[in-house]
Amino acid sequence: HGIPVTIERLGQVERAEAALRSLGFRSVRVRHHETIARIELPPDERARLLDPTVAGQAVQGVKAAGYQFVVLDLEGYRPGGRPTPPGR
């Protein structure tokens, strides 16, 4: 997606994903967009992240990995981070 892959960025993503897995999320992906962590979750796990307590813990863990902003992708988890085809 135009951002070079580095060991540091991979480590940052791994730390953010580990923080989310420690909260019980199983199928989670964090996509790196410089200072923004975009969280992808399957539909059955998204509602749990909206709980204020869980959301606070998630934000704290992802920011501890080095991100300034934490966002939830409402399109959910897409293997490989591929965009959803038009019309879907």
C-alpha positions as CSV (number, residue, x, y, z in Angstrom):
1,H,0.0,0.0,0.0
2,G,2.9,2.3,-0.6
3,I,4.6,2.1,2.8
4,P,7.9,0.3,2.8
5,V,8.1,-2.8,5.1
6,T,10.8,-2.5,7.8
7,I,11.6,-4.6,10.8
8,E,10.6,-1.8,13.1
9,R,7.1,-1.5,11.4
10,L,6.6,-5.2,11.5
11,G,7.5,-5.2,15.2
12,Q,5.1,-2.4,15.9
13,V,2.2,-4.3,14.1
14,E,3.1,-7.5,16.0
15,R,3.1,-5.7,19.4
16,A,-0.3,-4.1,18.6
17,E,-1.8,-7.4,17.5
18,A,-0.4,-9.1,20.6
19,A,-2.1,-6.5,22.8
20,L,-5.4,-7.1,21.1
21,R,-5.0,-10.9,21.3
22,S,-4.3,-10.6,25.0
23,L,-7.8,-9.1,25.3
24,G,-9.3,-12.2,23.7
25,F,-9.6,-11.2,20.1
26,R,-8.7,-14.1,17.9
27,S,-8.9,-13.1,14.2
28,V,-7.4,-9.6,14.4
29,R,-5.2,-7.7,12.0
30,V,-3.6,-4.3,12.5
31,R,-2.7,-2.4,9.4
32,H,0.1,0.1,9.6
33,H,-0.6,3.6,8.3
34,E,2.4,5.5,9.8
35,T,0.9,7.0,13.1
36,I,-2.4,5.2,12.6
37,A,-3.3,1.6,13.5
38,R,-6.3,0.3,11.6
39,I,-7.8,-2.6,13.4
40,E,-9.6,-5.3,11.3
41,L,-11.9,-7.7,13.1
42,P,-14.5,-10.2,11.9
43,P,-18.1,-9.1,12.5
44,D,-18.7,-11.4,15.5
45,E,-15.8,-9.8,17.4
46,R,-16.4,-6.1,16.5
47,A,-19.2,-5.4,19.0
48,R,-16.9,-6.4,21.9
49,L,-14.4,-3.8,20.9
50,L,-17.1,-1.1,21.3
51,D,-17.5,-1.9,25.0
52,P,-15.9,1.2,26.7
53,T,-13.7,-0.8,29.1
54,V,-12.4,-3.1,26.3
55,A,-12.0,-0.2,23.9
56,G,-9.9,1.7,26.5
57,Q,-7.7,-1.3,27.1
58,A,-7.3,-1.9,23.3
59,V,-6.4,1.8,22.7
60,Q,-3.9,1.7,25.6
61,G,-2.2,-1.5,24.2
62,V,-2.1,-0.3,20.6
63,K,-0.7,3.1,21.6
64,A,1.9,1.3,23.7
65,A,3.0,-0.3,20.5
66,G,3.9,3.1,19.2
67,Y,0.8,4.3,17.3
68,Q,-0.7,7.8,17.9
69,F,-4.2,7.0,16.6
70,V,-6.3,3.8,16.8
71,V,-9.2,3.2,14.3
72,L,-11.6,0.3,13.7
73,D,-12.2,-0.7,10.1
74,L,-15.9,-1.1,9.8
75,E,-15.5,-3.3,6.7
76,G,-13.9,-5.9,9.0
77,Y,-11.1,-8.4,8.6
78,R,-10.0,-9.1,5.0
79,P,-7.2,-11.6,4.6
80,G,-4.2,-9.9,3.0
81,G,-5.8,-6.5,3.6
82,R,-7.2,-6.6,0.1
83,P,-9.8,-3.9,-0.6
84,T,-13.4,-5.0,-0.9
85,P,-14.4,-5.2,-4.6
86,P,-16.7,-2.4,-5.9
87,G,-20.4,-3.3,-5.6
88,R,-20.0,-5.5,-2.5
